[in-house]
Amino acid sequence: MLENTFLHIPKIGVVSERSLWEAGISTWDDLLEDRAGKMVASKRYDLMVDHVLASKQSIADGNPSFFASSLSHRHLWRIFPHFRDKTAFLDIETTGFMNEYGTYITTIAVLDKSGIRCYVRGDNLAEFKRDIFDYDVLVTYNGKTFDIPFIEQEFGIRLPHVQIDLRYLLKNLGYSGGLKACERQLGISRGELNGVDGYMAVLLWHDFEKNGNRKALETLLAYNIEDAVNLEKLAVITYNENVKETPFTHLEIDETYPVLSFPFQPDMKTIERIRFQYRE
């Protein structure tokens, strides 16, 4: 879909882009072949060609920032398939407000093309500061206002990555609420973790930190990983639903995923014990 996109070219809006498509300029190559100016006015043609050539080079160079700098956030879904190999689906968990020393990151889960990465405070959390620069694109839910600023403050770094925040893209499609609410609306089940939320994640860390309960940590990591894994599913759904609104429905992404080996499993006894404890 990115190679059918003209919205990143100055003075090309949604209406102008659709007019180009209807006139037979469906791809960048179609534009480059229109050298006689049959379908594009000559005074605009050279400007458009310059941007198309720069666009092609940016894909060849693996540079999503070129597009992110000129596409509005609501259209960033278009870059997703082209840079998927350099994308991290990212979610963090924190202490919430249950710590006398302030709120800090407890675990981070990342899904990338090679599988799942987990980072845990007191173990390997510091490695995240290095590893995050393996990626060019970060996909989050509400990451622009929560995950990304939290990470930047925690590690004292700036993340220059292209950010695709699914919260806003899903809202444009009519799906609102938190991550779990959107998952339910789209038929994504969490199995045993259905009903486990961000507050429970805080309690699980508290149980691990206070009581040394390894099962609590493993359950927290299983929950954190589920967040990251479902971000990929939501990104694909978001892309496909937007593509359906264009003439290029043949560019939908296959909604099948490789079988992942989940390194941690939730412990239901721990979840029920914590629920009972805090209900009391």
CYANA upper distance limits for C-alpha pairs under 8 A (distance plus 0.5 A):
  1 MET  CA      5 THR  CA      7.01
  1 MET  CA     78 ARG  CA      6.30
  1 MET  CA     79 ILE  CA      8.17
  1 MET  CA    243 VAL  CA      8.09
  1 MET  CA    248 PHE  CA      7.85
  1 MET  CA    251 LEU  CA      7.16
  2 LEU  CA     78 ARG  CA      5.77
  2 LEU  CA     79 ILE  CA      6.25
  2 LEU  CA     82 HIS  CA      8.08
  3 GLU  CA     27 THR  CA      6.13
  3 GLU  CA     28 TRP  CA      6.36
  4 ASN  CA     26 SER  CA      6.14
  4 ASN  CA     27 THR  CA      4.89
  4 ASN  CA     28 TRP  CA      6.88
  5 THR  CA     17 GLU  CA      8.04
  5 THR  CA     27 THR  CA      7.77
  5 THR  CA     28 TRP  CA      8.28
  5 THR  CA     78 ARG  CA      8.41
  6 PHE  CA     12 ILE  CA      7.06
  6 PHE  CA     17 GLU  CA      6.39
  7 LEU  CA     12 ILE  CA      5.82
  7 LEU  CA     13 GLY  CA      6.04
  7 LEU  CA     14 VAL  CA      7.17
  7 LEU  CA     17 GLU  CA      6.95
  7 LEU  CA     71 LEU  CA      7.10
  8 HIS  CA     12 ILE  CA      7.69
  8 HIS  CA     67 PHE  CA      7.15
  8 HIS  CA     70 SER  CA      5.48
  8 HIS  CA     71 LEU  CA      5.61
  9 ILE  CA     48 MET  CA      7.06
  9 ILE  CA     51 HIS  CA      6.82
  9 ILE  CA     70 SER  CA      8.03
 12 ILE  CA     16 SER  CA      6.04
 12 ILE  CA     17 GLU  CA      6.74
 13 GLY  CA     17 GLU  CA      6.50
 14 VAL  CA     18 ARG  CA      6.76
 15 VAL  CA     19 SER  CA      6.72
 16 SER  CA     20 LEU  CA      6.80
 17 GLU  CA     21 TRP  CA      6.92
 18 ARG  CA     22 GLU  CA      6.66
 19 SER  CA     23 ALA  CA      6.60
 20 LEU  CA     24 GLY  CA      6.96
 20 LEU  CA     25 ILE  CA      5.61
 20 LEU  CA     26 SER  CA      7.38
 20 LEU  CA     39 MET  CA      8.38
 21 TRP  CA     25 ILE  CA      5.43
 21 TRP  CA     26 SER  CA      5.15
 22 GLU  CA     26 SER  CA      8.28
 23 ALA  CA     39 MET  CA      7.01
 24 GLY  CA     30 ASP  CA      8.00
 24 GLY  CA     39 MET  CA      8.28
 25 ILE  CA     30 ASP  CA      5.65
 25 ILE  CA     31 LEU  CA      6.26
 25 ILE  CA     39 MET  CA      8.13
 26 SER  CA     30 ASP  CA      6.82
 26 SER  CA     31 LEU  CA      8.47
 27 THR  CA     31 LEU  CA      7.18
 28 TRP  CA     32 LEU  CA      6.91
 28 TRP  CA     52 VAL  CA      6.60
 29 ASP  CA     33 GLU  CA      6.72
 30 ASP  CA     34 ASP  CA      6.98
 31 LEU  CA     35 ARG  CA      8.27
 31 LEU  CA     49 VAL  CA      7.78
 32 LEU  CA     49 VAL  CA      7.01
 34 ASP  CA     38 LYS  CA      6.87
 34 ASP  CA     39 MET  CA      7.37
 34 ASP  CA     40 VAL  CA      7.96
 37 GLY  CA     41 ALA  CA      6.36
 37 GLY  CA     42 SER  CA      6.11
 37 GLY  CA     45 TYR  CA      7.65
 40 VAL  CA     44 ARG  CA      7.49
 40 VAL  CA     45 TYR  CA      6.55
 41 ALA  CA     45 TYR  CA      6.61
 42 SER  CA     46 ASP  CA      7.61
 43 LYS  CA     47 LEU  CA      8.42
 44 ARG  CA     48 MET  CA      6.76
 45 TYR  CA     49 VAL  CA      6.58
 46 ASP  CA     50 ASP  CA      6.71
 47 LEU  CA     51 HIS  CA      7.00
 48 MET  CA     52 VAL  CA      6.61
 49 VAL  CA     53 LEU  CA      6.58
 50 ASP  CA     54 ALA  CA      6.73
 51 HIS  CA     55 SER  CA      6.45
 52 VAL  CA     56 LYS  CA      6.71
 53 LEU  CA     57 GLN  CA      6.78
 54 ALA  CA     58 SER  CA      6.61
 55 SER  CA     59 ILE  CA      6.90
 55 SER  CA     66 PHE  CA      8.01
 55 SER  CA     67 PHE  CA      8.21
 56 LYS  CA     60 ALA  CA      6.81
 57 GLN  CA     61 ASP  CA      6.51
 58 SER  CA     62 GLY  CA      6.45
 58 SER  CA     63 ASN  CA      5.45
 58 SER  CA     64 PRO  CA      7.52
 58 SER  CA     66 PHE  CA      7.08
 59 ILE  CA     63 ASN  CA      6.52
 59 ILE  CA     64 PRO  CA      7.76
 59 ILE  CA     82 HIS  CA      7.94
 62 GLY  CA     83 PHE  CA      7.58
 63 ASN  CA    136 ASP  CA      8.34
 64 PRO  CA     68 ALA  CA      6.82
 64 PRO  CA     79 ILE  CA      7.70
 64 PRO  CA     83 PHE  CA      7.53
 64 PRO  CA    136 ASP  CA      7.69
 64 PRO  CA    137 VAL  CA      8.05
 64 PRO  CA    162 VAL  CA      7.31
 65 SER  CA     69 SER  CA      6.41
 65 SER  CA    161 HIS  CA      8.14
 65 SER  CA    162 VAL  CA      6.55
 66 PHE  CA     70 SER  CA      7.61
 67 PHE  CA     71 LEU  CA      6.30
 67 PHE  CA     79 ILE  CA      8.15
 68 ALA  CA     72 SER  CA      7.86
 68 ALA  CA     73 HIS  CA      8.10
 68 ALA  CA     76 LEU  CA      7.25
 68 ALA  CA    162 VAL  CA      6.97
 71 LEU  CA     75 HIS  CA      6.70
 71 LEU  CA     76 LEU  CA      6.93
 72 SER  CA     76 LEU  CA      7.16
 73 HIS  CA    164 ILE  CA      7.95
 74 ARG  CA    168 TYR  CA      7.71
 74 ARG  CA    169 LEU  CA      6.33
 74 ARG  CA    172 ASN  CA      8.11
 76 LEU  CA     80 PHE  CA      7.89
 76 LEU  CA    164 ILE  CA      7.14
 77 TRP  CA    164 ILE  CA      7.87
 77 TRP  CA    169 LEU  CA      8.33
 77 TRP  CA    235 ALA  CA      8.32
 77 TRP  CA    238 THR  CA      7.74
 77 TRP  CA    239 TYR  CA      6.13
 77 TRP  CA    242 ASN  CA      8.47
 78 ARG  CA    239 TYR  CA      7.54
 79 ILE  CA     83 PHE  CA      7.04
 80 PHE  CA     84 ARG  CA      6.26
 80 PHE  CA    239 TYR  CA      8.06
 83 PHE  CA     87 THR  CA      6.95
 83 PHE  CA    136 ASP  CA      8.39
 83 PHE  CA    137 VAL  CA      7.86
 84 ARG  CA    113 LYS  CA      8.25
 84 ARG  CA    137 VAL  CA      8.49
 85 ASP  CA    112 ASP  CA      7.94
 85 ASP  CA    113 LYS  CA      6.33
 86 LYS  CA    112 ASP  CA      8.16
 86 LYS  CA    113 LYS  CA      8.29
 86 LYS  CA    134 ASP  CA      7.95
 86 LYS  CA    135 TYR  CA      5.38
 86 LYS  CA    136 ASP  CA      5.99
 86 LYS  CA    137 VAL  CA      6.80
 87 THR  CA    112 ASP  CA      6.77
 87 THR  CA    113 LYS  CA      8.25
 87 THR  CA    135 TYR  CA      6.14
 87 THR  CA    136 ASP  CA      6.64
 87 THR  CA    137 VAL  CA      5.08
 87 THR  CA    138 LEU  CA      6.25
 87 THR  CA    139 VAL  CA      7.63
 88 ALA  CA    110 VAL  CA      6.59
 88 ALA  CA    111 LEU  CA      6.24
 88 ALA  CA    112 ASP  CA      5.55
 88 ALA  CA    135 TYR  CA      6.81
 88 ALA  CA    137 VAL  CA      6.79
 88 ALA  CA    138 LEU  CA      5.50
 88 ALA  CA    139 VAL  CA      6.64
 89 PHE  CA    110 VAL  CA      6.01
 89 PHE  CA    111 LEU  CA      5.55
 89 PHE  CA    112 ASP  CA      7.01
 89 PHE  CA    138 LEU  CA      6.53
 89 PHE  CA    139 VAL  CA      5.27
 89 PHE  CA    140 THR  CA      6.68
 89 PHE  CA    228 ALA  CA      5.89
 89 PHE  CA    229 VAL  CA      7.72
 89 PHE  CA    231 LEU  CA      6.56
 89 PHE  CA    232 GLU  CA      6.87
 90 LEU  CA    108 ILE  CA      7.92
 90 LEU  CA    109 ALA  CA      6.50
 90 LEU  CA    110 VAL  CA      5.22
 90 LEU  CA    111 LEU  CA      7.21
 90 LEU  CA    138 LEU  CA      7.13
 90 LEU  CA    139 VAL  CA      6.61
 90 LEU  CA    140 THR  CA      6.03
 90 LEU  CA    228 ALA  CA      5.95
 90 LEU  CA    231 LEU  CA      8.33
 91 ASP  CA    108 ILE  CA      6.40
 91 ASP  CA    109 ALA  CA      6.01
 91 ASP  CA    110 VAL  CA      7.19
 91 ASP  CA    140 THR  CA      6.99
 91 ASP  CA    141 TYR  CA      8.30
 91 ASP  CA    143 GLY  CA      8.49
 91 ASP  CA    147 ASP  CA      7.33
 91 ASP  CA    224 ASN  CA      7.24
 91 ASP  CA    225 ILE  CA      8.42
 91 ASP  CA    227 ASP  CA      6.91
 91 ASP  CA    228 ALA  CA      6.11
 92 ILE  CA    105 ILE  CA      7.33
 92 ILE  CA    106 THR  CA      8.14
 92 ILE  CA    107 THR  CA      6.41
 92 ILE  CA    108 ILE  CA      4.90
 92 ILE  CA    109 ALA  CA      6.91
 92 ILE  CA    147 ASP  CA      6.69
 92 ILE  CA    224 ASN  CA      7.55
 93 GLU  CA    105 ILE  CA      6.33
 93 GLU  CA    106 THR  CA      6.13
 93 GLU  CA    107 THR  CA      5.79
 93 GLU  CA    108 ILE  CA      6.80
 93 GLU  CA    198 GLY  CA      8.22
 93 GLU  CA    201 ALA  CA      7.58
 93 GLU  CA    202 VAL  CA      8.08
 93 GLU  CA    224 ASN  CA      7.45
 94 THR  CA    103 THR  CA      7.04
 94 THR  CA    104 TYR  CA      5.87
 94 THR  CA    105 ILE  CA      4.71
 94 THR  CA    106 THR  CA      5.46
 94 THR  CA    107 THR  CA      7.53
 94 THR  CA    202 VAL  CA      7.10
 95 THR  CA     99 ASN  CA      6.95
 95 THR  CA    103 THR  CA      5.85
 95 THR  CA    104 TYR  CA      6.25
 95 THR  CA    105 ILE  CA      7.06
 95 THR  CA    106 THR  CA      6.92
 95 THR  CA    202 VAL  CA      5.80
 95 THR  CA    205 TRP  CA      7.64
 95 THR  CA    206 HIS  CA      8.10
 96 GLY  CA    103 THR  CA      6.07
 96 GLY  CA    104 TYR  CA      8.10
 96 GLY  CA    199 TYR  CA      8.30
 96 GLY  CA    202 VAL  CA      6.61
 97 PHE  CA    102 GLY  CA      7.32
 97 PHE  CA    103 THR  CA      6.46
 98 MET  CA    103 THR  CA      8.25
 98 MET  CA    202 VAL  CA      8.12
 98 MET  CA    206 HIS  CA      8.30
 99 ASN  CA    103 THR  CA      7.02
104 TYR  CA    154 GLU  CA      7.62
105 ILE  CA    121 ARG  CA      7.74
105 ILE  CA    150 PHE  CA      8.32
105 ILE  CA    151 ILE  CA      8.36
105 ILE  CA    154 GLU  CA      7.87
106 THR  CA    120 VAL  CA      6.54
106 THR  CA    121 ARG  CA      5.69
106 THR  CA    205 TRP  CA      7.76
107 THR  CA    118 CYS  CA      7.70
107 THR  CA    119 TYR  CA      5.93
107 THR  CA    120 VAL  CA      5.07
107 THR  CA    121 ARG  CA      6.71
107 THR  CA    125 LEU  CA      7.89
107 THR  CA    221 LEU  CA      7.64
107 THR  CA    224 ASN  CA      8.01
108 ILE  CA    118 CYS  CA      6.29
108 ILE  CA    119 TYR  CA      5.53
108 ILE  CA    120 VAL  CA      7.23
108 ILE  CA    125 LEU  CA      8.31
108 ILE  CA    224 ASN  CA      7.52
109 ALA  CA    116 ILE  CA      7.69
109 ALA  CA    117 ARG  CA      6.38
109 ALA  CA    118 CYS  CA      5.22
109 ALA  CA    119 TYR  CA      7.01
109 ALA  CA    221 LEU  CA      8.07
109 ALA  CA    224 ASN  CA      6.28
109 ALA  CA    225 ILE  CA      5.80
109 ALA  CA    227 ASP  CA      8.45
109 ALA  CA    228 ALA  CA      6.62
110 VAL  CA    116 ILE  CA      6.30
110 VAL  CA    117 ARG  CA      5.57
110 VAL  CA    118 CYS  CA      6.91
110 VAL  CA    225 ILE  CA      7.79
110 VAL  CA    228 ALA  CA      6.47
111 LEU  CA    115 GLY  CA      6.12
111 LEU  CA    116 ILE  CA      5.13
111 LEU  CA    117 ARG  CA      6.82
111 LEU  CA    225 ILE  CA      8.34
111 LEU  CA    228 ALA  CA      6.38
111 LEU  CA    229 VAL  CA      6.72
112 ASP  CA    116 ILE  CA      7.04
115 GLY  CA    260 LEU  CA      7.42
116 ILE  CA    225 ILE  CA      8.00
116 ILE  CA    262 PHE  CA      8.27
118 CYS  CA    221 LEU  CA      8.04
118 CYS  CA    225 ILE  CA      8.23
119 TYR  CA    123 ASP  CA      7.95
119 TYR  CA    124 ASN  CA      6.00
119 TYR  CA    125 LEU  CA      5.19
119 TYR  CA    127 GLU  CA      8.10
119 TYR  CA    128 PHE  CA      7.25
120 VAL  CA    124 ASN  CA      6.12
120 VAL  CA    125 LEU  CA      5.42
121 ARG  CA    125 LEU  CA      5.53
121 ARG  CA    126 ALA  CA      8.47
124 ASN  CA    128 PHE  CA      8.11
125 LEU  CA    129 LYS  CA      8.43
126 ALA  CA    130 ARG  CA      8.31
127 GLU  CA    131 ASP  CA      6.72
128 PHE  CA    132 ILE  CA      6.26
129 LYS  CA    133 PHE  CA      8.21
129 LYS  CA    155 PHE  CA      7.12
129 LYS  CA    157 ILE  CA      8.38
130 ARG  CA    134 ASP  CA      8.38
135 TYR  CA    161 HIS  CA      7.96
136 ASP  CA    161 HIS  CA      5.67
136 ASP  CA    162 VAL  CA      6.82
137 VAL  CA    161 HIS  CA      5.85
137 VAL  CA    162 VAL  CA      5.21
137 VAL  CA    163 GLN  CA      6.36
137 VAL  CA    164 ILE  CA      7.87
138 LEU  CA    161 HIS  CA      6.94
138 LEU  CA    162 VAL  CA      6.73
138 LEU  CA    163 GLN  CA      5.44
138 LEU  CA    164 ILE  CA      6.69
139 VAL  CA    143 GLY  CA      8.39
139 VAL  CA    163 GLN  CA      6.54
139 VAL  CA    164 ILE  CA      5.33
139 VAL  CA    165 ASP  CA      6.43
139 VAL  CA    166 LEU  CA      7.62
139 VAL  CA    231 LEU  CA      7.64
139 VAL  CA    232 GLU  CA      8.46
139 VAL  CA    235 ALA  CA      8.35
140 THR  CA    144 LYS  CA      8.41
140 THR  CA    147 ASP  CA      8.21
140 THR  CA    163 GLN  CA      8.12
140 THR  CA    164 ILE  CA      6.97
140 THR  CA    165 ASP  CA      5.54
140 THR  CA    166 LEU  CA      6.64
140 THR  CA    167 ARG  CA      8.43
140 THR  CA    231 LEU  CA      7.28
141 TYR  CA    165 ASP  CA      5.84
141 TYR  CA    166 LEU  CA      5.54
141 TYR  CA    167 ARG  CA      5.60
141 TYR  CA    179 LEU  CA      7.04
141 TYR  CA    231 LEU  CA      7.86
142 ASN  CA    146 PHE  CA      6.57
142 ASN  CA    147 ASP  CA      7.64
142 ASN  CA    165 ASP  CA      6.43
142 ASN  CA    166 LEU  CA      7.55
142 ASN  CA    167 ARG  CA      5.94
142 ASN  CA    168 TYR  CA      8.45
143 GLY  CA    147 ASP  CA      4.90
143 GLY  CA    148 ILE  CA      5.83
143 GLY  CA    149 PRO  CA      8.34
143 GLY  CA    165 ASP  CA      6.49
144 LYS  CA    148 ILE  CA      6.25
144 LYS  CA    149 PRO  CA      7.52
144 LYS  CA    163 GLN  CA      8.07
144 LYS  CA    165 ASP  CA      6.98
145 THR  CA    149 PRO  CA      6.96
146 PHE  CA    150 PHE  CA      6.46
147 ASP  CA    151 ILE  CA      6.58
148 ILE  CA    152 GLU  CA      6.65
148 ILE  CA    159 LEU  CA      8.05
149 PRO  CA    153 GLN  CA      6.64
150 PHE  CA    154 GLU  CA      6.49
151 ILE  CA    155 PHE  CA      6.50
151 ILE  CA    156 GLY  CA      8.40
151 ILE  CA    157 ILE  CA      8.27
152 GLU  CA    156 GLY  CA      5.91
152 GLU  CA    157 ILE  CA      5.39
152 GLU  CA    158 ARG  CA      5.98
152 GLU  CA    159 LEU  CA      7.34
153 GLN  CA    157 ILE  CA      7.51
165 ASP  CA    169 LEU  CA      7.47
166 LEU  CA    170 LEU  CA      6.23
166 LEU  CA    231 LEU  CA      8.48
166 LEU  CA    234 LEU  CA      8.07
166 LEU  CA    235 ALA  CA      7.45
166 LEU  CA    238 THR  CA      8.43
167 ARG  CA    171 LYS  CA      6.70
167 ARG  CA    176 SER  CA      8.09
167 ARG  CA    178 GLY  CA      8.31
167 ARG  CA    179 LEU  CA      8.13
168 TYR  CA    172 ASN  CA      6.78
169 LEU  CA    173 LEU  CA      7.15
169 LEU  CA    238 THR  CA      7.52
170 LEU  CA    174 GLY  CA      6.90
170 LEU  CA    175 TYR  CA      5.67
170 LEU  CA    176 SER  CA      7.32
170 LEU  CA    182 CYS  CA      8.32
170 LEU  CA    238 THR  CA      7.07
171 LYS  CA    175 TYR  CA      5.35
171 LYS  CA    176 SER  CA      5.65
173 LEU  CA    238 THR  CA      8.37
173 LEU  CA    241 GLU  CA      8.32
175 TYR  CA    182 CYS  CA      6.29
175 TYR  CA    185 GLN  CA      7.66
176 SER  CA    181 ALA  CA      7.70
176 SER  CA    182 CYS  CA      6.73
177 GLY  CA    181 ALA  CA      5.96
177 GLY  CA    182 CYS  CA      6.89
178 GLY  CA    182 CYS  CA      6.88
179 LEU  CA    183 GLU  CA      6.76
180 LYS  CA    184 ARG  CA      6.75
181 ALA  CA    185 GLN  CA      6.79
182 CYS  CA    186 LEU  CA      6.75
183 GLU  CA    187 GLY  CA      6.63
183 GLU  CA    188 ILE  CA      5.40
183 GLU  CA    189 SER  CA      7.68
183 GLU  CA    230 ASN  CA      8.37
183 GLU  CA    234 LEU  CA      8.18
184 ARG  CA    188 ILE  CA      6.13
184 ARG  CA    189 SER  CA      7.36
188 ILE  CA    230 ASN  CA      8.42
189 SER  CA    194 ASN  CA      7.43
190 ARG  CA    194 ASN  CA      5.51
190 ARG  CA    226 GLU  CA      7.85
192 GLU  CA    266 PRO  CA      7.97
192 GLU  CA    268 MET  CA      8.20
193 LEU  CA    223 TYR  CA      7.35
193 LEU  CA    266 PRO  CA      7.82
196 VAL  CA    200 MET  CA      6.54
196 VAL  CA    201 ALA  CA      8.12
196 VAL  CA    223 TYR  CA      8.26
197 ASP  CA    201 ALA  CA      6.91
198 GLY  CA    202 VAL  CA      6.99
199 TYR  CA    203 LEU  CA      6.95
200 MET  CA    204 LEU  CA      6.55
201 ALA  CA    205 TRP  CA      6.92
201 ALA  CA    220 LEU  CA      6.23
201 ALA  CA    223 TYR  CA      8.07
202 VAL  CA    206 HIS  CA      6.76
203 LEU  CA    207 ASP  CA      6.62
203 LEU  CA    274 ILE  CA      7.85
204 LEU  CA    208 PHE  CA      6.76
204 LEU  CA    216 ALA  CA      5.62
204 LEU  CA    217 LEU  CA      7.02
204 LEU  CA    219 THR  CA      7.91
204 LEU  CA    220 LEU  CA      6.52
204 LEU  CA    271 ILE  CA      8.42
204 LEU  CA    274 ILE  CA      8.27
205 TRP  CA    209 GLU  CA      6.48
205 TRP  CA    216 ALA  CA      7.27
205 TRP  CA    217 LEU  CA      6.73
205 TRP  CA    220 LEU  CA      7.43
206 HIS  CA    210 LYS  CA      6.34
207 ASP  CA    211 ASN  CA      5.98
207 ASP  CA    212 GLY  CA      7.49
207 ASP  CA    213 ASN  CA      6.77
207 ASP  CA    216 ALA  CA      6.90
208 PHE  CA    212 GLY  CA      5.11
208 PHE  CA    213 ASN  CA      5.01
208 PHE  CA    214 ARG  CA      6.66
208 PHE  CA    215 LYS  CA      8.32
208 PHE  CA    216 ALA  CA      6.02
208 PHE  CA    217 LEU  CA      6.23
209 GLU  CA    213 ASN  CA      8.08
213 ASN  CA    217 LEU  CA      7.39
214 ARG  CA    218 GLU  CA      6.76
215 LYS  CA    219 THR  CA      6.55
215 LYS  CA    266 PRO  CA      8.15
215 LYS  CA    267 ASP  CA      6.67
215 LYS  CA    270 THR  CA      7.47
216 ALA  CA    220 LEU  CA      6.66
216 ALA  CA    267 ASP  CA      7.78
216 ALA  CA    270 THR  CA      6.83
216 ALA  CA    271 ILE  CA      8.39
217 LEU  CA    221 LEU  CA      6.67
218 GLU  CA    222 ALA  CA      6.60
218 GLU  CA    264 PHE  CA      5.99
218 GLU  CA    265 GLN  CA      6.88
218 GLU  CA    266 PRO  CA      6.94
218 GLU  CA    267 ASP  CA      8.19
219 THR  CA    223 TYR  CA      6.72
219 THR  CA    264 PHE  CA      7.50
219 THR  CA    265 GLN  CA      6.54
219 THR  CA    266 PRO  CA      4.53
219 THR  CA    267 ASP  CA      6.27
220 LEU  CA    224 ASN  CA      6.60
220 LEU  CA    266 PRO  CA      7.97
221 LEU  CA    225 ILE  CA      6.44
221 LEU  CA    264 PHE  CA      7.04
222 ALA  CA    226 GLU  CA      6.69
222 ALA  CA    262 PHE  CA      8.15
222 ALA  CA    263 PRO  CA      8.31
222 ALA  CA    264 PHE  CA      5.73
222 ALA  CA    265 GLN  CA      5.99
222 ALA  CA    266 PRO  CA      6.33
223 TYR  CA    227 ASP  CA      7.00
223 TYR  CA    266 PRO  CA      7.95
224 ASN  CA    228 ALA  CA      7.17
225 ILE  CA    229 VAL  CA      6.60
226 GLU  CA    230 ASN  CA      6.51
227 ASP  CA    231 LEU  CA      6.83
228 ALA  CA    232 GLU  CA      7.59
229 VAL  CA    233 LYS  CA      7.52
230 ASN  CA    234 LEU  CA      6.65
231 LEU  CA    235 ALA  CA      6.51
232 GLU  CA    236 VAL  CA      6.78
233 LYS  CA    237 ILE  CA      6.76
233 LYS  CA    255 GLU  CA      8.06
234 LEU  CA    238 THR  CA      6.44
235 ALA  CA    239 TYR  CA      6.64
236 VAL  CA    240 ASN  CA      6.63
236 VAL  CA    253 ILE  CA      7.17
236 VAL  CA    255 GLU  CA      7.36
237 ILE  CA    241 GLU  CA      6.53
237 ILE  CA    255 GLU  CA      8.20
238 THR  CA    242 ASN  CA      6.76
239 TYR  CA    243 VAL  CA      6.65
239 TYR  CA    252 GLU  CA      7.95
239 TYR  CA    253 ILE  CA      8.23
240 ASN  CA    244 LYS  CA      6.76
240 ASN  CA    252 GLU  CA      5.59
240 ASN  CA    253 ILE  CA      6.92
241 GLU  CA    245 GLU  CA      7.58
242 ASN  CA    246 THR  CA      7.80
243 VAL  CA    247 PRO  CA      8.32
243 VAL  CA    248 PHE  CA      6.88
243 VAL  CA    249 THR  CA      6.16
243 VAL  CA    251 LEU  CA      7.65
243 VAL  CA    252 GLU  CA      6.97
244 LYS  CA    248 PHE  CA      7.70
244 LYS  CA    249 THR  CA      5.69
244 LYS  CA    252 GLU  CA      8.30
245 GLU  CA    249 THR  CA      8.36
267 ASP  CA    271 ILE  CA      7.06
268 MET  CA    272 GLU  CA      6.59
269 LYS  CA    273 ARG  CA      6.52
270 THR  CA    274 ILE  CA      6.66
271 ILE  CA    275 ARG  CA      6.64
272 GLU  CA    276 PHE  CA      6.58
273 ARG  CA    277 GLN  CA      6.56
274 ILE  CA    278 TYR  CA      6.68
275 ARG  CA    279 ARG  CA      6.41
276 PHE  CA    280 GLU  CA      6.64
